Amino acid sequence: MMNGTERLIGLRMRKVTLRKRHWKKPARIAGGCVWFVLAVLLCRIFLGGTDGCYTNSITHVDSYRQIYQYYMGLLEKQDKIVLKDSDAMNAKMGGENTSGGDVQYATASVDSNVQTYVSINQRETGVGEADAIITDGQYIYELVQKETENDWGDPPCIHILKPEGKQTKEILKFKLPVPKNENGSTGLSSDAKWLSYRTAALYVYQDILVVAEELHGLAGEEELQGTVKWDVKTAVYFYDISDIRHPKELRHILQNGSYNTLREYQGVLYLVTQNWDVPVTAMKEKNKERYVPWLDGKFLETDNIILPEDAQGNAYTMVSTWKLQKDVKKINAKVVIGLYTGVYMTENNLYLSTTLYADIAQQEKNDSSRILRFKLDGGKLVENKTVVMPGSFANSFAIQERKDMLYVVTEIIHYAYEQDAKGEEGYESGQNYVSNTEICAYVFDDALEMISKCGNIAENEDVKAVRILEDVGYVVSYQQTDPLISIDFSDPKELKVMDELKMPGFSTYLHPVKDNLLLGIGTTDDTQNQHIKIALYDISDNENLHIFDEKLIEDMENSNVEYDYKGVFIDGDNSIVGFGGMTYDEKYLDDPEEKAYRNTYVLYRYSREGKLEQIGDYEVKTGSSGMVGMRIGSWFYIIPYGHADVSDMVIVPYR
């Protein structure tokens, strides 16, 4: 059993886990770095936060000097946040965070030249999403980065393939150019250069191909007093592919920060990035490029920069919108100071969310979360409401818009302090620890005013998965009894728990399927012999939940489904689900390290009659970067990320 301090480290570690979109082989991190992170996590509970406070105020900066003063204030408060050293924590937190809503599968048929196909797993009907491998039913598009020993290299390449079953072939490959601003500059300081390029995502809208990549360069060392800092920007290219064999670049843009996500609705593209590490330790007011949000060579106007009264950390989040047409034009751009990694978008609103950590110096009792809502008006971002509530989100599935209300599920970590310990062993004066946790549900109206709250849904349980469907929410937790919990949202003024289904292991992803069944993908709770499992839960009676069927996948130890819902293939018309995973296989021990892992992709058919039936189990030639499955016509394609060769794909008939 973990003591309070160990549990605090574990919970905080989970909140700041470096979540790549695709799993990677275990890294050999120097012991000093590990202890650095642990030390920061123990000390970092120093961020100003709120304790049960709800606010709807939105404030903008009056001047760039106000931004400078905010960042300088972090040093004065000794605000040593985890993200201070982005090199030690150089990864995306959620990148494309697993997000809320009814994830939709999309079956499409555009014209006689396009085959019927099932596209990537989407959150909301009508809201398009990007990925590194996509299809429009006529072609497959891949964004591939050639890795080098130092993970640096040339710009990524675009590969376009014609999907024709076993006769699939590549018809075009081209490399992205080095991006520049409108003024011809790369946007880096004079003594810096791009050192690495990292793939981000692709998206196709009509005959426009959108390509996003990250660029990493060293910032000027003289200005930063010799310290090594990364300058990270996201480049987005727009190509006219009406002639697929001769793409024509329409334009490209540079936006400050690491890539988070691309979304599209009605021909408008929404780009979200994060600047993780504003260099406050050596900041000078005259060097505005170090702290003022920057887009395509220009500083954003102050009336587009939001500074919440409880902002935390040396970071900011930027959203820009672009009209997808032959003369691509910027519509709007907004910035909020802070690290808003959670993104949830519907047809009407864009929600950003962040965790506000408790201020231990003030002995605050819990972390809180802020949700900032932008109304969408043809690409114009109208920041009209924001709300703060106790707790944090396991992922963005915990936020769900229903008509004119917002349903939310949080996990609250309650902190206690030395004077509250009452003689418990192991706690020194001034030390904090976790006294307990609880799961809470909230309902907010259109003004983001709280209508009701249901607390103590589960105590001392960690949230692993959330799914809110119509008027019922489902939560999977893990620690003590590992239940699937159903929450009644039908009366927004009086939320209540309907049932708790105790079960071994837990699901980390939930997906509604037909016949009142809920699909769950997760893992067993045996840490010594862990395996992925797939389950069907019967939700026809939410006051009497039960496991309808479940299967253990013995040759799969982990999957990136927990962090990337787009990694799940869902064909609702044919009741088929698929996903990839990996296991460590001892028979490969004498081979190179990357071959010590067996990568597999499985397909299951689900129904009330046949329950869960495995219809495919395929070994995939790949290292450890994951894979995607897609159906085009009568063929199923399993494509490894980062591998453009057709010979590396698994192509099988789809029945």
DRENTORMAR-601639 format. One record per residue (C-alpha): z, x, y; residue in one letter. Coordinates in nm, 3 decimals, always signed. Layout:
N
w, u, v, residuo
Z, X, Y, A;
...
END
This chain:
655
w, u, v, residuo
+0.000, +0.000, +0.000, M;
-0.094, +0.140, +0.341, M;
+0.175, +0.185, +0.603, N;
+0.126, +0.055, +0.955, G;
-0.023, +0.374, +1.096, T;
-0.273, +0.412, +0.811, E;
-0.377, +0.051, +0.850, R;
-0.423, +0.096, +1.225, L;
-0.650, +0.396, +1.166, I;
-0.844, +0.206, +0.903, G;
-0.894, -0.101, +1.117, L;
-0.993, +0.100, +1.422, R;
-1.223, +0.317, +1.211, M;
-1.394, +0.002, +1.087, R;
-1.443, -0.118, +1.445, K;
-1.611, +0.209, +1.547, V;
-1.793, +0.283, +1.221, T;
-2.119, +0.462, +1.288, L;
-2.351, +0.201, +1.148, R;
-2.706, +0.315, +1.097, K;
-2.953, +0.043, +1.017, R;
-3.026, +0.214, +0.687, H;
-2.784, +0.398, +0.462, W;
-2.798, +0.776, +0.465, K;
-2.693, +1.040, +0.216, K;
-2.333, +1.155, +0.266, P;
-2.305, +1.408, +0.545, A;
-2.098, +1.722, +0.508, R;
-1.898, +1.706, +0.826, I;
-1.683, +1.998, +0.926, A;
-1.313, +1.932, +0.881, G;
-1.250, +1.995, +1.248, G;
-1.480, +1.709, +1.349, C;
-1.308, +1.471, +1.111, V;
-0.966, +1.558, +1.249, W;
-1.101, +1.526, +1.601, F;
-1.215, +1.171, +1.533, V;
-0.884, +1.080, +1.368, L;
-0.690, +1.229, +1.657, A;
-0.897, +1.033, +1.907, V;
-0.843, +0.714, +1.708, L;
-0.467, +0.770, +1.706, L;
-0.458, +0.844, +2.077, C;
-0.725, +0.595, +2.172, R;
-0.552, +0.276, +2.199, I;
-0.534, +0.372, +2.566, F;
-0.801, +0.138, +2.695, L;
-0.705, -0.132, +2.937, G;
-0.732, -0.473, +2.773, G;
-0.612, -0.829, +2.793, T;
-0.354, -1.021, +2.596, D;
-0.461, -1.382, +2.556, G;
-0.635, -1.390, +2.898, C;
-0.938, -1.609, +2.958, Y;
-1.161, -1.555, +3.257, T;
-1.502, -1.676, +3.372, N;
-1.551, -1.439, +3.665, S;
-1.859, -1.219, +3.705, I;
-1.862, -0.941, +3.962, T;
-2.143, -0.713, +4.077, H;
-2.114, -0.373, +4.237, V;
-2.147, -0.346, +4.613, D;
-2.284, +0.007, +4.609, S;
-2.365, +0.299, +4.381, Y;
-2.047, +0.462, +4.510, R;
-1.848, +0.184, +4.342, Q;
-2.000, +0.284, +4.007, I;
-1.911, +0.648, +4.074, Y;
-1.553, +0.553, +4.162, Q;
-1.521, +0.348, +3.844, Y;
-1.620, +0.642, +3.623, Y;
-1.398, +0.882, +3.816, M;
-1.114, +0.638, +3.766, G;
-1.145, +0.685, +3.392, L;
-1.034, +1.046, +3.428, L;
-0.743, +0.949, +3.647, E;
-0.626, +0.700, +3.386, K;
-0.680, +0.955, +3.107, Q;
-0.914, +0.704, +2.949, D;
-1.011, +0.925, +2.655, K;
-1.225, +0.684, +2.461, I;
-1.385, +0.742, +2.125, V;
-1.729, +0.745, +2.282, L;
-1.641, +1.027, +2.523, K;
-1.800, +1.286, +2.295, D;
-2.122, +1.122, +2.189, S;
-2.222, +1.426, +1.984, D;
-1.923, +1.370, +1.757, A;
-2.006, +1.004, +1.732, M;
-2.383, +1.029, +1.770, N;
-2.500, +0.710, +1.606, A;
-2.558, +0.347, +1.683, K;
-2.274, +0.105, +1.643, M;
-2.448, -0.183, +1.499, G;
-2.769, -0.073, +1.645, G;
-2.924, -0.392, +1.548, E;
-2.591, -0.555, +1.489, N;
-2.564, -0.807, +1.216, T;
-2.585, -1.115, +1.430, S;
-2.489, -1.478, +1.423, G;
-2.677, -1.799, +1.377, G;
-2.873, -1.963, +1.102, D;
-3.086, -1.677, +0.979, V;
-3.430, -1.817, +0.913, Q;
-3.697, -1.701, +0.677, Y;
-4.044, -1.738, +0.823, A;
-4.344, -1.846, +0.620, T;
-4.658, -1.826, +0.828, A;
-5.032, -1.874, +0.807, S;
-5.217, -1.803, +1.129, V;
-5.588, -1.831, +1.053, D;
-5.837, -1.786, +0.771, S;
-5.814, -1.407, +0.799, N;
-5.436, -1.400, +0.763, V;
-5.267, -1.454, +0.428, Q;
-4.959, -1.671, +0.393, T;
-4.662, -1.438, +0.414, Y;
-4.284, -1.426, +0.441, V;
-4.177, -1.214, +0.738, S;
-3.844, -1.040, +0.795, I;
-3.515, -1.225, +0.788, N;
-3.461, -1.378, +1.133, Q;
-3.156, -1.518, +1.306, R;
-3.300, -1.803, +1.504, E;
-3.617, -2.008, +1.469, T;
-3.867, -1.901, +1.733, G;
-3.684, -1.581, +1.831, V;
-3.879, -1.283, +1.698, G;
-3.716, -0.956, +1.593, E;
-3.840, -0.602, +1.549, A;
-3.807, -0.359, +1.259, D;
-3.949, -0.022, +1.153, A;
-4.175, -0.192, +0.895, I;
-4.335, -0.527, +0.976, I;
-4.631, -0.744, +0.886, T;
-4.835, -1.010, +1.062, D;
-4.989, -1.127, +0.735, G;
-5.308, -0.933, +0.797, Q;
-5.174, -0.578, +0.822, Y;
-4.859, -0.380, +0.747, I;
-4.728, -0.164, +1.031, Y;
-4.496, +0.133, +0.973, E;
-4.319, +0.362, +1.218, L;
-4.255, +0.696, +1.048, V;
-4.072, +1.003, +1.175, Q;
-4.141, +1.331, +0.998, K;
-3.797, +1.482, +0.947, E;
-3.736, +1.853, +0.990, T;
-3.446, +2.074, +0.895, E;
-3.269, +2.007, +1.225, N;
-3.375, +1.642, +1.242, D;
-3.598, +1.737, +1.533, W;
-3.970, +1.711, +1.525, G;
-4.287, +1.565, +1.662, D;
-4.313, +1.212, +1.803, P;
-4.327, +0.938, +1.538, P;
-4.654, +0.817, +1.389, C;
-4.780, +0.462, +1.353, I;
-4.935, +0.381, +1.016, H;
-5.142, +0.065, +0.974, I;
-5.224, -0.053, +0.622, L;
-5.448, -0.326, +0.486, K;
-5.245, -0.514, +0.219, P;
-5.470, -0.590, -0.077, E;
-5.232, -0.569, -0.371, G;
-5.298, -0.262, -0.585, K;
-5.593, -0.180, -0.358, Q;
-5.375, -0.149, -0.046, T;
-5.490, +0.137, +0.174, K;
-5.413, +0.297, +0.508, E;
-5.678, +0.227, +0.769, I;
-5.528, +0.408, +1.070, L;
-5.263, +0.660, +1.168, K;
-5.184, +0.779, +1.519, F;
-4.905, +0.970, +1.689, K;
-4.712, +0.843, +1.990, L;
-4.769, +1.047, +2.308, P;
-4.491, +1.210, +2.509, V;
-4.376, +0.935, +2.748, P;
-4.360, +0.969, +3.124, K;
-4.249, +0.751, +3.412, N;
-4.480, +0.588, +3.662, E;
-4.439, +0.899, +3.878, N;
-4.550, +1.123, +3.589, G;
-4.203, +1.260, +3.510, S;
-4.026, +1.252, +3.173, T;
-3.711, +1.141, +3.351, G;
-3.510, +1.442, +3.239, L;
-3.343, +1.690, +3.471, S;
-3.556, +1.990, +3.568, S;
-3.407, +2.229, +3.311, D;
-3.420, +1.989, +3.018, A;
-3.678, +1.894, +2.759, K;
-3.719, +1.650, +2.474, W;
-3.585, +1.802, +2.155, L;
-3.601, +1.516, +1.912, S;
-3.768, +1.182, +1.858, Y;
-3.622, +0.903, +1.648, R;
-3.793, +0.593, +1.524, T;
-3.666, +0.259, +1.645, A;
-3.879, -0.049, +1.580, A;
-4.216, -0.228, +1.584, L;
-4.315, -0.577, +1.685, Y;
-4.648, -0.762, +1.693, V;
-4.714, -1.050, +1.931, Y;
-5.065, -1.192, +1.903, Q;
-5.287, -0.886, +1.957, D;
-5.021, -0.667, +2.121, I;
-4.832, -0.406, +1.919, L;
-4.495, -0.302, +2.062, V;
-4.348, +0.033, +1.953, V;
-3.999, +0.158, +2.042, A;
-3.864, +0.509, +1.989, E;
-3.561, +0.708, +2.099, E;
-3.594, +1.040, +2.278, L;
-3.311, +1.293, +2.279, H;
-3.301, +1.584, +2.520, G;
-3.036, +1.820, +2.650, L;
-2.914, +1.735, +2.997, A;
-2.897, +2.008, +3.260, G;
-2.617, +2.247, +3.164, E;
-2.561, +2.378, +3.517, E;
-2.469, +2.036, +3.649, E;
-2.241, +1.975, +3.352, L;
-2.055, +2.306, +3.386, Q;
-2.201, +2.451, +3.070, G;
-2.108, +2.161, +2.844, T;
-2.372, +2.031, +2.605, V;
-2.470, +1.672, +2.673, K;
-2.755, +1.465, +2.535, W;
-2.988, +1.272, +2.760, D;
-3.103, +0.974, +2.552, V;
-3.376, +0.733, +2.652, K;
-3.571, +0.459, +2.480, T;
-3.948, +0.461, +2.518, A;
-4.147, +0.144, +2.452, V;
-4.527, +0.148, +2.414, Y;
-4.756, -0.153, +2.438, F;
-5.092, -0.138, +2.255, Y;
-5.389, -0.373, +2.255, D;
-5.482, -0.405, +1.885, I;
-5.758, -0.664, +1.920, S;
-5.972, -0.384, +1.771, D;
-5.730, -0.272, +1.500, I;
-5.910, +0.056, +1.433, R;
-5.908, +0.155, +1.800, H;
-5.572, +0.065, +1.957, P;
-5.562, +0.096, +2.334, K;
-5.239, +0.179, +2.514, E;
-5.169, -0.079, +2.784, L;
-4.865, +0.100, +2.924, R;
-4.530, +0.247, +2.826, H;
-4.183, +0.239, +2.979, I;
-3.869, +0.453, +2.972, L;
-3.526, +0.291, +2.974, Q;
-3.194, +0.473, +2.985, N;
-2.984, +0.473, +2.670, G;
-3.007, +0.440, +2.294, S;
-3.206, +0.161, +2.135, Y;
-3.013, -0.148, +2.027, N;
-3.267, -0.425, +1.970, T;
-3.596, -0.588, +2.065, L;
-3.623, -0.967, +2.070, R;
-3.916, -1.190, +2.167, E;
-3.934, -1.552, +2.272, Y;
-4.244, -1.732, +2.402, Q;
-4.426, -1.412, +2.489, G;
-4.135, -1.243, +2.665, V;
-3.988, -0.922, +2.523, L;
-3.616, -0.847, +2.559, Y;
-3.512, -0.480, +2.529, L;
-3.143, -0.390, +2.494, V;
-3.020, -0.030, +2.520, T;
-2.685, +0.145, +2.557, Q;
-2.592, +0.459, +2.747, N;
-2.305, +0.574, +2.527, W;
-2.190, +0.877, +2.718, D;
-2.199, +0.883, +3.097, V;
-2.083, +1.244, +3.166, P;
-1.773, +1.175, +3.374, V;
-1.605, +1.512, +3.314, T;
-1.842, +1.698, +3.548, A;
-1.984, +1.417, +3.757, M;
-2.089, +1.468, +4.117, K;
-2.154, +1.172, +4.344, E;
-2.482, +1.317, +4.467, K;
-2.626, +1.326, +4.114, N;
-2.693, +0.955, +4.087, K;
-2.916, +0.995, +3.783, E;
-2.600, +1.078, +3.588, R;
-2.427, +0.745, +3.643, Y;
-2.660, +0.492, +3.808, V;
-2.855, +0.279, +3.556, P;
-3.217, +0.383, +3.552, W;
-3.537, +0.213, +3.432, L;
-3.885, +0.363, +3.437, D;
-3.806, +0.615, +3.708, G;
-3.618, +0.378, +3.939, K;
-3.250, +0.300, +3.993, F;
-3.153, -0.061, +3.942, L;
-3.050, -0.256, +4.249, E;
-2.676, -0.314, +4.286, T;
-2.711, -0.692, +4.261, D;
-2.840, -0.640, +3.905, N;
-2.539, -0.430, +3.797, I;
-2.235, -0.615, +3.665, I;
-1.892, -0.449, +3.673, L;
-1.636, -0.668, +3.491, P;
-1.283, -0.641, +3.623, E;
-1.168, -0.522, +3.279, D;
-1.460, -0.283, +3.215, A;
-1.385, +0.000, +2.974, Q;
-1.536, +0.333, +2.887, G;
-1.798, +0.576, +3.013, N;
-2.091, +0.361, +2.905, A;
-2.322, +0.084, +3.016, Y;
-2.560, -0.164, +2.853, T;
-2.904, -0.253, +2.991, M;
-3.130, -0.552, +2.923, V;
-3.487, -0.560, +3.052, S;
-3.752, -0.829, +3.004, T;
-4.131, -0.789, +2.990, W;
-4.422, -1.031, +2.986, K;
-4.643, -0.960, +2.683, L;
-4.996, -0.977, +2.818, Q;
-5.280, -0.734, +2.876, K;
-5.120, -0.621, +3.201, D;
-4.761, -0.593, +3.076, V;
-4.521, -0.659, +3.361, K;
-4.148, -0.627, +3.410, K;
-3.979, -0.959, +3.478, I;
-3.613, -0.868, +3.515, N;
-3.344, -0.611, +3.433, A;
-2.965, -0.634, +3.424, K;
-2.686, -0.388, +3.348, V;
-2.326, -0.447, +3.252, V;
-2.080, -0.158, +3.269, I;
-1.928, -0.112, +2.923, G;
-2.050, -0.088, +2.566, L;
-2.183, -0.431, +2.471, Y;
-2.326, -0.359, +2.126, T;
-2.312, -0.717, +1.999, G;
-2.636, -0.909, +2.070, V;
-2.699, -1.274, +1.986, Y;
-3.004, -1.455, +2.123, M;
-3.112, -1.818, +2.104, T;
-3.401, -1.997, +2.270, E;
-3.184, -2.067, +2.575, N;
-2.931, -1.785, +2.603, N;
-2.869, -1.417, +2.542, L;
-2.510, -1.321, +2.455, Y;
-2.367, -0.969, +2.480, L;
-2.024, -0.891, +2.337, S;
-1.778, -0.602, +2.344, T;
-1.425, -0.517, +2.231, T;
-1.162, -0.455, +2.499, L;
-0.901, -0.232, +2.339, Y;
-0.531, -0.286, +2.402, A;
-0.362, -0.066, +2.661, D;
-0.085, +0.098, +2.462, I;
+0.066, +0.246, +2.778, A;
+0.125, -0.113, +2.890, Q;
+0.232, -0.211, +2.536, Q;
-0.031, -0.480, +2.512, E;
-0.009, -0.671, +2.187, K;
-0.373, -0.700, +2.079, N;
-0.734, -0.609, +2.144, D;
-0.961, -0.866, +2.306, S;
-1.332, -0.941, +2.317, S;
-1.559, -1.032, +2.604, R;
-1.874, -1.240, +2.571, I;
-2.123, -1.231, +2.858, L;
-2.391, -1.501, +2.860, R;
-2.730, -1.481, +3.029, F;
-2.929, -1.800, +3.069, K;
-3.296, -1.739, +2.990, L;
-3.546, -1.868, +3.242, D;
-3.892, -1.749, +3.143, G;
-3.762, -1.394, +3.109, G;
-3.538, -1.408, +3.412, K;
-3.177, -1.327, +3.320, L;
-2.923, -1.547, +3.494, V;
-2.571, -1.417, +3.431, E;
-2.374, -1.734, +3.476, N;
-2.069, -1.719, +3.249, K;
-1.833, -1.483, +3.070, T;
-1.520, -1.534, +2.861, V;
-1.246, -1.315, +2.713, V;
-1.045, -1.404, +2.403, M;
-0.791, -1.225, +2.179, P;
-0.925, -1.036, +1.880, G;
-1.253, -0.871, +1.790, S;
-1.567, -0.967, +1.599, F;
-1.636, -0.840, +1.249, A;
-2.001, -0.875, +1.351, N;
-2.210, -1.101, +1.569, S;
-2.231, -1.370, +1.302, F;
-1.891, -1.462, +1.443, A;
-2.063, -1.611, +1.751, I;
-2.267, -1.927, +1.710, Q;
-2.424, -2.161, +1.966, E;
-2.428, -2.530, +1.873, R;
-2.587, -2.766, +2.125, K;
-2.377, -2.722, +2.440, D;
-2.084, -2.548, +2.269, M;
-2.004, -2.202, +2.141, L;
-1.816, -2.147, +1.814, Y;
-1.637, -1.815, +1.770, V;
-1.431, -1.646, +1.496, V;
-1.218, -1.339, +1.571, T;
-0.981, -1.110, +1.385, E;
-0.669, -1.029, +1.587, I;
-0.480, -0.707, +1.520, I;
-0.123, -0.753, +1.645, H;
+0.036, -0.429, +1.762, Y;
+0.408, -0.365, +1.766, A;
+0.596, -0.075, +1.924, Y;
+0.888, +0.149, +1.840, E;
+1.143, -0.085, +1.993, Q;
+1.003, -0.367, +1.777, D;
+1.024, -0.167, +1.455, A;
+1.389, -0.256, +1.394, K;
+1.469, +0.056, +1.201, G;
+1.147, +0.081, +1.001, E;
+1.095, +0.433, +0.870, E;
+0.827, +0.663, +1.001, G;
+0.800, +0.538, +1.359, Y;
+0.888, +0.764, +1.647, E;
+0.977, +0.660, +1.999, S;
+0.675, +0.513, +2.177, G;
+0.468, +0.491, +1.861, Q;
+0.263, +0.179, +1.793, N;
+0.161, +0.028, +1.464, Y;
+0.000, -0.284, +1.320, V;
+0.257, -0.555, +1.260, S;
+0.006, -0.802, +1.117, N;
-0.344, -0.944, +1.157, T;
-0.471, -1.299, +1.178, E;
-0.806, -1.477, +1.182, I;
-0.869, -1.730, +1.460, C;
-1.144, -1.978, +1.545, A;
-1.237, -2.104, +1.893, Y;
-1.461, -2.365, +2.050, V;
-1.590, -2.321, +2.407, F;
-1.782, -2.572, +2.616, D;
-2.099, -2.505, +2.814, D;
-1.890, -2.359, +3.097, A;
-1.730, -2.125, +2.840, L;
-1.396, -2.295, +2.893, E;
-1.189, -2.309, +2.577, M;
-1.177, -2.653, +2.415, I;
-0.957, -2.560, +2.120, S;
-0.821, -2.279, +1.906, K;
-0.718, -2.261, +1.542, C;
-0.490, -1.964, +1.476, G;
-0.341, -1.812, +1.162, N;
-0.639, -1.913, +0.950, I;
-0.554, -1.614, +0.731, A;
-0.282, -1.354, +0.779, E;
-0.314, -0.983, +0.702, N;
-0.676, -1.027, +0.597, E;
-0.975, -0.831, +0.731, D;
-1.288, -1.032, +0.810, V;
-1.586, -0.920, +0.602, K;
-1.841, -1.196, +0.667, A;
-1.880, -1.503, +0.887, V;
-2.135, -1.785, +0.880, R;
-2.118, -2.096, +1.095, I;
-2.343, -2.383, +0.985, L;
-2.362, -2.708, +1.176, E;
-1.997, -2.823, +1.190, D;
-1.853, -2.595, +0.922, V;
-1.769, -2.227, +0.944, G;
-1.732, -1.995, +0.646, Y;
-1.526, -1.677, +0.655, V;
-1.488, -1.413, +0.384, V;
-1.185, -1.187, +0.418, S;
-1.043, -0.897, +0.221, Y;
-0.702, -0.737, +0.181, Q;
-0.467, -0.959, -0.014, Q;
-0.634, -1.261, -0.178, T;
-0.998, -1.209, -0.072, D;
-1.076, -1.576, -0.002, P;
-1.381, -1.768, +0.110, L;
-1.247, -2.001, +0.379, I;
-1.410, -2.319, +0.511, S;
-1.327, -2.427, +0.868, I;
-1.395, -2.776, +1.002, D;
-1.560, -2.768, +1.348, F;
-1.665, -3.137, +1.343, S;
-1.396, -3.228, +1.595, D;
-1.416, -2.954, +1.860, P;
-1.074, -3.051, +1.990, K;
-0.901, -3.016, +1.654, E;
-1.019, -2.737, +1.428, L;
-0.873, -2.715, +1.080, K;
-0.900, -2.516, +0.759, V;
-1.041, -2.722, +0.473, M;
-1.018, -2.489, +0.175, D;
-0.958, -2.130, +0.062, E;
-1.139, -2.007, -0.248, L;
-0.966, -1.702, -0.396, K;
-1.201, -1.463, -0.570, M;
-1.233, -1.099, -0.679, P;
-1.427, -0.873, -0.447, G;
-1.590, -1.006, -0.132, F;
-1.924, -1.093, +0.024, S;
-2.036, -0.903, +0.333, T;
-2.336, -1.126, +0.401, Y;
-2.363, -1.505, +0.374, L;
-2.684, -1.707, +0.384, H;
-2.729, -2.085, +0.351, P;
-2.982, -2.196, +0.092, V;
-3.087, -2.539, -0.029, K;
-2.894, -2.782, -0.252, D;
-2.564, -2.724, -0.069, N;
-2.538, -2.367, -0.190, L;
-2.425, -2.062, +0.006, L;
-2.561, -1.725, -0.100, L;
-2.330, -1.424, -0.078, G;
-2.410, -1.055, -0.117, I;
-2.118, -0.815, -0.132, G;
-1.919, -0.582, -0.351, T;
-1.648, -0.567, -0.611, T;
-1.301, -0.460, -0.497, D;
-1.272, -0.179, -0.752, D;
-1.297, +0.133, -0.537, T;
-1.321, +0.356, -0.845, Q;
-1.608, +0.160, -1.000, N;
-1.769, -0.030, -0.713, Q;
-2.083, -0.236, -0.762, H;
-2.289, -0.478, -0.557, I;
-2.262, -0.842, -0.657, K;
-2.458, -1.153, -0.566, I;
-2.297, -1.498, -0.572, A;
-2.375, -1.864, -0.517, L;
-2.097, -2.075, -0.367, Y;
-2.102, -2.452, -0.404, D;
-2.035, -2.600, -0.059, I;
-2.121, -2.962, -0.139, S;
-1.750, -3.039, -0.093, D;
-1.600, -2.812, +0.171, N;
-1.251, -2.918, +0.072, E;
-1.314, -2.798, -0.283, N;
-1.516, -2.476, -0.271, L;
-1.602, -2.301, -0.594, H;
-1.816, -2.018, -0.727, I;
-2.131, -2.173, -0.874, F;
-2.261, -1.848, -1.021, D;
-2.235, -1.474, -0.964, E;
-2.397, -1.161, -1.104, K;
-2.283, -0.799, -1.101, L;
-2.560, -0.547, -1.031, I;
-2.438, -0.251, -1.235, E;
-2.699, -0.002, -1.117, D;
-2.634, -0.066, -0.747, M;
-2.323, +0.074, -0.579, E;
-2.404, +0.005, -0.215, N;
-2.658, -0.164, +0.007, S;
-2.722, -0.175, +0.380, N;
-2.726, -0.555, +0.373, V;
-2.375, -0.550, +0.519, E;
-2.507, -0.391, +0.838, Y;
-2.865, -0.516, +0.857, D;
-2.946, -0.875, +0.771, Y;
-3.316, -0.792, +0.802, K;
-3.273, -0.595, +0.480, G;
-3.250, -0.925, +0.292, V;
-3.573, -1.093, +0.179, F;
-3.542, -1.472, +0.175, I;
-3.820, -1.700, +0.048, D;
-3.671, -2.044, +0.093, G;
-3.979, -2.230, -0.029, D;
-3.965, -2.055, -0.366, N;
-3.586, -2.001, -0.378, S;
-3.609, -1.622, -0.409, I;
-3.386, -1.355, -0.256, V;
-3.436, -0.978, -0.266, G;
-3.266, -0.664, -0.134, F;
-3.239, -0.293, -0.199, G;
-2.955, -0.063, -0.288, G;
-2.865, +0.267, -0.442, M;
-2.638, +0.428, -0.696, T;
-2.542, +0.783, -0.781, Y;
-2.707, +0.881, -1.108, D;
-2.565, +1.180, -1.296, E;
-2.893, +1.247, -1.473, K;
-3.029, +1.377, -1.142, Y;
-2.750, +1.628, -1.085, L;
-2.977, +1.929, -1.145, D;
-3.235, +1.801, -0.898, D;
-3.231, +1.835, -0.518, P;
-2.955, +1.641, -0.348, E;
-3.174, +1.357, -0.226, E;
-3.276, +1.284, -0.586, K;
-2.917, +1.242, -0.701, A;
-2.946, +0.880, -0.595, Y;
-3.130, +0.608, -0.780, R;
-3.279, +0.354, -0.541, N;
-3.353, +0.006, -0.669, T;
-3.477, -0.323, -0.534, Y;
-3.386, -0.651, -0.704, V;
-3.528, -1.002, -0.686, L;
-3.333, -1.314, -0.787, Y;
-3.431, -1.676, -0.816, R;
-3.158, -1.926, -0.729, Y;
-3.123, -2.297, -0.807, S;
-2.873, -2.552, -0.928, R;
-3.057, -2.575, -1.256, E;
-3.105, -2.208, -1.338, G;
-2.828, -2.069, -1.118, K;
-2.895, -1.697, -1.048, L;
-3.179, -1.547, -1.248, E;
-3.294, -1.189, -1.199, Q;
-3.674, -1.181, -1.189, I;
-3.728, -0.824, -1.074, G;
-3.558, -0.482, -1.085, D;
-3.766, -0.197, -0.945, Y;
-3.693, +0.172, -0.900, E;
-3.819, +0.293, -0.563, V;
-3.929, +0.646, -0.476, K;
-3.726, +0.725, -0.169, T;
-3.446, +0.946, -0.048, G;
-3.166, +0.740, +0.098, S;
-3.316, +0.570, +0.402, S;
-3.343, +0.224, +0.253, G;
-3.637, -0.007, +0.198, M;
-3.783, -0.342, +0.293, V;
-3.942, -0.614, +0.080, G;
-4.211, -0.855, +0.198, M;
-4.448, -1.109, +0.045, R;
-4.811, -1.120, +0.160, I;
-5.032, -1.364, -0.024, G;
-4.974, -1.334, -0.399, S;
-4.827, -0.983, -0.385, W;
-4.481, -0.844, -0.319, F;
-4.448, -0.510, -0.138, Y;
-4.139, -0.287, -0.152, I;
-4.176, -0.019, +0.113, I;
-3.933, +0.272, +0.169, P;
-3.841, +0.344, +0.529, Y;
-3.987, +0.673, +0.646, G;
-4.254, +0.686, +0.372, H;
-4.611, +0.602, +0.471, A;
-4.789, +0.687, +0.145, D;
-4.907, +0.387, -0.053, V;
-4.808, +0.579, -0.367, S;
-4.442, +0.552, -0.260, D;
-4.459, +0.172, -0.246, M;
-4.385, -0.069, -0.528, V;
-4.653, -0.340, -0.533, I;
-4.615, -0.620, -0.790, V;
-4.757, -0.970, -0.837, P;
-4.545, -1.241, -0.675, Y;
-4.489, -1.553, -0.879, R;
END
